[in-house]
Structure formats: structure tokens, C-alpha cells
Amino acid sequence: MAKVRLPRRKKKRRTGRVGAPPGALEIDPNAPKPVLRAIAYGPDELEEHEVTDLAQLDALEERFEVLWLDVVGLGDAAVLQRLGERYALHPLALEDVIHVHQRPKLERYAKNHFLVMRMMRRPKDGLDAEQLSLFLCEGGVVVSFQEREGDVFEPVRDRLRRRSGRIRQRGADYLAYALVDAVVDAVFPVLESIGDELEELEGQVLEDPTTESLQRIQGFKRELAQIRRMLWPLREALNQLQREEPGRFTEDTLVYLRDCVDHTVQLVDLVESHREIGNGLMDLYMTGVSNRMNEIMKLLTIISTIFIPLSFLAGLYGMNFDTGSPWNMPELGWRYGYPFTIGLMVAIGAGMLSYFRRKRWL
């Protein structure tokens, strides 16, 4: 079997110097500069602004009940530090915001709740997972931090702009739930895409197991393992959140959070189901390769078996004996000895092939 070379995994850049003091904001030099976008709203009004000066937020916080500040890009420690001071974001939480390899988790601080999640998308070149850091602060403020442009929140923005549903009638806790729910729901299309490709791959493996099929199976298994590592701790964090006593989250919002937890359970079940399919495809691939090898070995064995008597005849009549000796083979001097021998070989080969076919060895 040909040696398979699997694609190398991309190494994750680890930000943060070893031995740095806790809460140090050590920025990745490749991180994009932050862009601040604010959406402030109440039941009757909504305003959107790109924030260039944090003083612009004062008027929005005074006029509106809820403010969503979306920070895209983590490449400026001074901006993040000022945001931390303004909304009482703990330095350790800000450090986790910048170090974008965090495990999904929930942390409670005196003046805010801090939730880390992974936003998942699946473009053509594989799984794309981006860290999302979410703060639910006092005063009806939600602050979200994203690594780069492109997110899964456009349906939430659209509902806010069109006053669709109940989101404009609720507080910041419901907005935080809506953002979490958007992140969770975005995983369903990812798993559906993987499921469709696994079904397609199953047919290919059954018909013709190739090294390319093996590479795709390994790629799917790696993606599913990555998704599983993101979903299990997120389910734990949301379980903690929905078990809270009504406080920063109202009792009505906690009901919706329970539904979000149910969605994460469904996603975990889907991941486990797809992983079982992936393991089955790996077994199917190995079985297919083994069967193909057995077929090749059987064919070669049959060919070798057919040539054993033919080689015997060729060797027997190929011996150079003295034709004048009375103990020599009479066929050597026979006019039709050569065509008779060739015909005998053909008859033996055809007879053996017919016998093998009747035995269903061919």
C-alpha cells in the first residue's frame, strides 16, 4: 500500500511571554488594530456608530437602555486597557481576551460576567474557529471582543434594526443570550456540511478506497475532535449560567438560556455521531484496501498456479538430449512435436481457468 502523507496541522500562535506578570497585556504584533462599533437601543430607537473616542459612549449610555460595544481586532493594548478601566473588566479577563487560545469558560466578577466561546465557520479550506470574548456589564452594557472581521452576528443585528422579535423590548442580558445563541446555532451548518461530505465520502470509499480518501477521513476526524473540544466546555459554562439565581440575568432570560444549553447537547450528540461515522469510514477504508490486496494476491496466485505446469513442460522439453539415444524423448524428433506441446500448454491453462471459475475463485 502506498505511503500516505497527511497534511500538516497549522501551528497556533501562542501569545504571552513565559513568566509575564498576571494581567499583562502582551499584544500579538500580527493582530489587527481594534475597530469599535456601538449599537445602542431601546424599545423605540436605535443608533449605530463607529466609535473613535470612548467619550462618545457617554451620551449613548445615558440615552439608551442597552449598549452593545463590539470590538473587532486585538492589536492595541492602550485601547483595551481604557475599555477595561471604563467597564471594570478584570485584568486577568483582559489577558484572556488577548491570548486567543482559551478554553470556553464562564467567570463571574463583581461587576460583570465573562464568557469565552469559539465562533465556528467552515470555508472551503477547512474549519475556521475564532475566539469570542463576551462581557455582560452593569448599566445595560454588553462588550464583545473578536479577533478579526467576519462573525455570525448579522442575524442579531438585523433583528435589532427591524425590531423583529422581542430583543428590542428586553435588556442587556437578553442581548448577551442572543449573541451566545447565534454562536451556538452557527455550529449546526458546520456539522451539516461535514455530515454531507461524510456521506459522499462513504460512497467513494466503497467504490474505490484511495489515499486521498484516507486523507479526507483524517481531516474530518481532526475537525470533529476540534469541534468537540470547543463544545464540551461551552456546554459546562452555559449549564453554570442557566443555573444562576435571577440577578444579572432575569428569570425569563434564564429560560431561553436553558434552550441554548439544549442546543449544545444536540450539537455534542451530532459530533459524536459524525465521529462514529468517521471511525466506521476508517474501518471501511482499511477493509477495502485489505480486500483489494487479497484480490490482487488471489489473481497473482492463480496466474502463478497456471504457469507451474506450463513451466514444467517448457523445462522438460527444453532439455538438450541426444536425439540419437534410444532413451531420449521421442517427441523431440516428431514433426508435430512443437505445435503439440504449445497446444497442450494452452489446453492446460484453459482447463485450469475453467476449473477456477467453476470454483468461483475468479
C-alpha positions as CSV (number, residue, x, y, z in Angstrom):
1,M,0.0,0.0,0.0
2,A,1.3,3.5,-0.9
3,K,2.6,5.6,2.0
4,V,0.2,8.3,2.9
5,R,1.4,11.7,3.9
6,L,-1.2,13.6,5.8
7,P,-1.4,17.4,5.7
8,R,0.4,19.1,8.5
9,R,-1.6,20.9,11.1
10,K,-1.2,24.6,11.4
11,K,0.6,25.6,14.5
12,K,-1.3,28.0,16.7
13,R,0.5,31.2,17.6
14,R,0.7,31.5,21.4
15,T,0.7,35.0,22.7
16,G,2.0,35.8,26.1
17,R,5.6,35.7,27.3
18,V,6.5,32.9,29.7
19,G,6.9,34.3,33.2
20,A,5.0,37.5,32.4
21,P,3.1,39.0,35.4
22,P,-0.6,38.1,35.7
23,G,-2.9,40.5,33.8
24,A,-0.1,41.7,31.4
25,L,-1.5,42.8,28.1
26,E,1.1,41.5,25.6
27,I,-0.3,42.1,22.2
28,D,0.4,39.8,19.2
29,P,2.2,42.0,16.7
30,N,0.2,40.5,13.8
31,A,-3.2,41.2,15.4
32,P,-5.3,43.8,13.6
33,K,-6.0,47.2,15.2
34,P,-9.3,47.3,17.1
35,V,-12.4,48.8,15.4
36,L,-15.1,49.7,17.9
37,R,-18.8,49.6,16.7
38,A,-21.6,50.5,19.0
39,I,-25.3,49.7,18.8
40,A,-27.4,51.5,21.4
41,Y,-31.1,50.8,21.5
42,G,-34.4,50.9,23.4
43,P,-37.9,49.9,22.5
44,D,-38.4,52.9,20.2
45,E,-35.0,54.0,19.0
46,L,-31.7,52.5,17.8
47,E,-28.4,54.1,16.8
48,E,-25.3,52.7,15.3
49,H,-21.9,54.3,15.5
50,E,-18.2,53.5,14.8
51,V,-16.5,54.7,17.9
52,T,-13.3,56.7,17.6
53,D,-13.3,58.2,21.1
54,L,-14.6,56.4,24.2
55,A,-16.2,59.7,25.3
56,Q,-18.8,59.1,22.5
57,L,-20.2,56.3,24.6
58,D,-21.3,58.6,27.4
59,A,-24.2,60.0,25.5
60,L,-25.3,56.6,24.2
61,E,-25.3,55.1,27.7
62,E,-27.4,58.0,29.1
63,R,-30.0,57.9,26.3
64,F,-30.5,54.2,25.7
65,E,-31.2,51.3,27.9
66,V,-28.9,48.8,26.2
67,L,-25.5,49.4,24.6
68,W,-23.6,46.7,22.6
69,L,-20.0,47.6,22.0
70,D,-18.4,45.2,19.5
71,V,-14.6,45.4,19.4
72,V,-13.1,43.8,16.3
73,G,-9.3,43.3,16.4
74,L,-7.0,43.0,19.4
75,G,-3.9,44.8,18.2
76,D,-3.9,47.9,20.6
77,A,-3.2,47.4,24.3
78,A,-4.0,51.0,25.1
79,V,-7.5,50.8,23.7
80,L,-8.2,47.6,25.5
81,Q,-6.8,49.0,28.8
82,R,-9.1,52.0,28.6
83,L,-12.1,49.8,27.9
84,G,-11.1,47.7,30.9
85,E,-10.9,50.8,33.1
86,R,-14.2,52.1,31.8
87,Y,-16.3,48.9,32.3
88,A,-14.3,47.5,35.3
89,L,-13.1,44.5,33.3
90,H,-10.7,42.5,35.4
91,P,-7.0,42.5,34.2
92,L,-7.0,38.7,34.2
93,A,-10.1,38.6,32.0
94,L,-8.5,41.1,29.6
95,E,-5.4,38.9,29.4
96,D,-7.7,36.0,28.4
97,V,-9.2,38.2,25.7
98,I,-5.8,38.8,24.1
99,H,-4.5,35.3,24.5
100,V,-6.8,33.7,21.9
101,H,-6.3,30.1,22.8
102,Q,-8.6,30.0,25.8
103,R,-10.9,27.1,26.6
104,P,-14.6,28.1,26.6
105,K,-15.5,29.1,30.1
106,L,-17.6,31.3,32.3
107,E,-16.1,33.6,35.0
108,R,-18.0,35.8,37.4
109,Y,-16.6,39.1,38.6
110,A,-18.0,41.7,40.9
111,K,-19.3,44.0,38.2
112,N,-19.6,41.7,35.1
113,H,-19.9,38.2,33.8
114,F,-17.2,37.0,31.4
115,L,-17.8,34.3,28.8
116,V,-15.3,32.8,26.3
117,M,-16.6,30.9,23.3
118,R,-15.4,29.9,19.8
119,M,-17.2,31.1,16.7
120,M,-17.0,28.4,14.1
121,R,-17.3,28.7,10.3
122,R,-16.3,26.3,7.6
123,P,-15.0,27.8,4.4
124,K,-13.6,25.7,1.6
125,D,-10.1,25.4,3.1
126,G,-11.3,23.8,6.4
127,L,-12.6,24.7,9.8
128,D,-12.2,28.3,11.0
129,A,-12.6,28.9,14.7
130,E,-12.2,32.3,16.2
131,Q,-12.3,33.2,19.9
132,L,-15.2,35.4,21.1
133,S,-14.9,37.1,24.5
134,L,-18.2,38.5,25.9
135,F,-18.8,40.7,28.9
136,L,-22.1,41.4,30.4
137,C,-21.5,44.6,32.4
138,E,-23.5,46.8,34.8
139,G,-25.7,49.5,33.4
140,G,-27.0,47.5,30.4
141,V,-23.7,47.2,28.6
142,V,-22.5,44.2,26.6
143,V,-18.9,44.3,25.3
144,S,-17.8,41.7,22.8
145,F,-14.2,41.1,21.6
146,Q,-13.4,39.4,18.2
147,E,-10.1,38.6,16.7
148,R,-10.9,39.8,13.2
149,E,-13.6,40.9,10.8
150,G,-16.4,38.5,10.0
151,D,-18.7,37.0,12.5
152,V,-22.1,35.2,13.0
153,F,-24.0,38.1,14.5
154,E,-25.6,39.6,11.4
155,P,-29.0,37.9,12.2
156,V,-28.9,39.6,15.6
157,R,-28.1,43.0,14.1
158,D,-30.9,42.5,11.6
159,R,-33.4,41.7,14.3
160,L,-32.3,44.8,16.2
161,R,-32.6,47.1,13.2
162,R,-36.0,45.7,12.1
163,R,-37.4,45.5,15.7
164,S,-38.0,41.8,14.9
165,G,-39.0,39.6,17.8
166,R,-38.6,40.5,21.5
167,I,-35.0,41.6,21.5
168,R,-35.7,45.4,21.4
169,Q,-38.1,45.0,24.4
170,R,-35.6,43.2,26.6
171,G,-32.4,44.2,28.5
172,A,-28.7,43.6,28.0
173,D,-29.0,40.1,29.5
174,Y,-31.2,39.1,26.6
175,L,-28.8,40.6,24.1
176,A,-26.0,38.5,25.7
177,Y,-28.2,35.4,25.3
178,A,-28.9,36.3,21.7
179,L,-25.2,36.6,20.9
180,V,-24.5,33.3,22.6
181,D,-27.4,31.6,20.8
182,A,-26.1,32.9,17.4
183,V,-22.6,31.4,18.1
184,V,-24.2,28.0,19.1
185,D,-26.6,28.0,16.1
186,A,-23.7,28.7,13.7
187,V,-22.3,25.3,14.5
188,F,-25.3,23.4,13.0
189,P,-24.4,24.4,9.4
190,V,-20.8,23.4,10.1
191,L,-21.8,19.9,11.2
192,E,-24.4,19.6,8.4
193,S,-21.6,20.3,5.9
194,I,-19.3,17.7,7.5
195,G,-22.2,15.2,7.6
196,D,-23.0,15.7,3.9
197,E,-19.3,15.3,2.9
198,L,-19.0,12.1,5.1
199,E,-22.0,10.6,3.2
200,E,-20.4,11.4,-0.1
201,L,-17.1,10.0,1.1
202,E,-18.7,6.8,2.2
203,G,-19.7,6.0,-1.4
204,Q,-16.3,6.8,-2.7
205,V,-14.6,4.6,-0.1
206,L,-17.0,1.7,-1.0
207,E,-16.2,2.1,-4.7
208,D,-12.5,3.0,-4.7
209,P,-10.6,3.4,-1.5
210,T,-7.7,5.7,-2.3
211,T,-5.0,7.5,-0.3
212,E,-6.9,10.8,-1.0
213,S,-10.0,9.2,0.8
214,L,-7.8,8.4,3.8
215,Q,-6.5,12.0,3.9
216,R,-10.1,13.3,3.8
217,I,-11.2,10.9,6.6
218,Q,-8.3,12.0,8.8
219,G,-9.2,15.7,8.1
220,F,-12.8,15.2,9.1
221,K,-11.8,13.3,12.3
222,R,-9.4,16.2,13.2
223,E,-12.1,18.8,12.6
224,L,-14.7,16.9,14.7
225,A,-12.2,16.5,17.5
226,Q,-11.6,20.2,17.4
227,I,-15.3,21.0,17.5
228,R,-15.8,18.5,20.3
229,R,-13.1,20.3,22.4
230,M,-15.0,23.6,21.8
231,L,-18.5,22.3,22.6
232,W,-17.9,20.3,25.8
233,P,-16.6,23.1,27.9
234,L,-19.1,25.5,26.4
235,R,-21.9,23.2,27.5
236,E,-20.5,23.3,31.0
237,A,-20.2,27.1,31.0
238,L,-23.8,27.5,29.8
239,N,-25.0,25.0,32.3
240,Q,-23.4,27.1,35.1
241,L,-25.0,30.2,33.6
242,Q,-28.6,28.9,33.3
243,R,-28.5,27.5,36.9
244,E,-27.8,31.0,38.3
245,E,-30.3,32.7,40.5
246,P,-32.1,35.6,38.8
247,G,-29.8,38.6,39.1
248,R,-27.7,39.9,36.3
249,F,-29.8,37.5,34.1
250,T,-33.6,37.8,34.6
251,E,-35.7,34.7,35.1
252,D,-37.2,35.0,31.7
253,T,-33.7,35.1,30.0
254,L,-32.6,32.1,32.0
255,V,-35.4,30.1,30.4
256,Y,-34.0,30.9,27.0
257,L,-30.5,30.0,28.1
258,R,-31.8,26.5,29.0
259,D,-32.9,26.2,25.4
260,C,-29.4,27.2,24.3
261,V,-28.0,24.5,26.6
262,D,-30.3,22.0,24.8
263,H,-28.8,23.1,21.5
264,T,-25.3,22.5,22.7
265,V,-26.3,19.0,23.8
266,Q,-27.8,18.3,20.4
267,L,-24.5,19.6,18.8
268,V,-22.4,17.3,21.1
269,D,-24.6,14.3,20.0
270,L,-24.2,15.3,16.4
271,V,-20.4,15.5,16.8
272,E,-20.3,12.0,18.5
273,S,-22.5,10.6,15.7
274,H,-20.2,12.0,13.0
275,R,-17.1,10.8,14.8
276,E,-18.6,7.3,14.8
277,I,-19.2,7.6,11.1
278,G,-15.6,8.7,10.6
279,N,-14.3,5.8,12.6
280,G,-16.6,3.5,10.5
281,L,-15.2,5.0,7.3
282,M,-11.7,4.4,8.5
283,D,-12.5,0.7,9.2
284,L,-14.3,0.6,5.8
285,Y,-11.2,2.0,4.1
286,M,-8.9,-0.5,5.8
287,T,-11.3,-3.3,4.8
288,G,-11.4,-2.1,1.2
289,V,-7.7,-1.8,1.0
290,S,-7.3,-5.3,2.5
291,N,-9.9,-6.8,0.1
292,R,-8.2,-5.2,-2.8
293,M,-4.9,-6.6,-1.7
294,N,-6.5,-10.0,-1.3
295,E,-7.9,-9.8,-4.8
296,I,-4.5,-8.9,-6.2
297,M,-2.8,-11.7,-4.3
298,K,-5.5,-14.2,-5.4
299,L,-5.1,-13.2,-9.1
300,L,-1.3,-13.4,-8.9
301,T,-1.6,-16.8,-7.1
302,I,-3.9,-18.1,-9.9
303,I,-1.5,-16.9,-12.6
304,S,1.4,-18.5,-10.8
305,T,-0.5,-21.7,-10.4
306,I,-1.4,-21.8,-14.1
307,F,2.2,-21.3,-15.1
308,I,3.5,-24.1,-12.8
309,P,2.6,-27.0,-15.2
310,L,3.4,-24.8,-18.2
311,S,6.9,-24.1,-16.8
312,F,7.3,-27.9,-16.1
313,L,6.5,-28.7,-19.8
314,A,8.7,-25.9,-21.1
315,G,11.6,-27.1,-18.8
316,L,11.0,-30.7,-19.7
317,Y,11.1,-30.2,-23.5
318,G,13.8,-27.6,-23.2
319,M,16.4,-30.1,-22.1
320,N,19.1,-30.7,-24.8
321,F,19.3,-34.5,-25.0
322,D,20.9,-36.5,-27.8
323,T,18.1,-37.4,-30.2
324,G,20.0,-40.4,-31.3
325,S,19.8,-42.1,-27.9
326,P,17.1,-44.8,-27.6
327,W,16.4,-43.4,-24.1
328,N,15.6,-39.9,-25.4
329,M,12.0,-38.4,-25.7
330,P,10.5,-39.5,-29.0
331,E,8.7,-36.2,-29.3
332,L,12.0,-34.4,-30.0
333,G,12.2,-36.0,-33.3
334,W,8.5,-35.8,-34.1
335,R,7.5,-33.4,-36.9
336,Y,4.5,-32.0,-34.9
337,G,6.1,-32.0,-31.5
338,Y,6.3,-28.3,-31.2
339,P,2.7,-27.4,-32.0
340,F,1.5,-30.4,-29.9
341,T,3.4,-29.0,-26.9
342,I,2.1,-25.5,-27.4
343,G,-1.4,-26.8,-27.8
344,L,-1.0,-28.9,-24.7
345,M,0.1,-25.8,-22.7
346,V,-2.9,-23.8,-24.0
347,A,-5.3,-26.7,-23.1
348,I,-3.9,-27.0,-19.6
349,G,-4.1,-23.2,-19.0
350,A,-7.7,-23.1,-20.3
351,G,-8.7,-26.1,-18.3
352,M,-7.3,-24.6,-15.1
353,L,-9.0,-21.3,-15.7
354,S,-12.3,-23.1,-16.3
355,Y,-11.8,-25.1,-13.1
356,F,-11.0,-21.9,-11.1
357,R,-14.1,-20.2,-12.5
358,R,-16.4,-23.1,-11.6
359,K,-15.0,-23.0,-8.0
360,R,-15.7,-19.2,-8.0
361,W,-12.1,-18.3,-7.4
362,L,-12.2,-15.9,-10.3
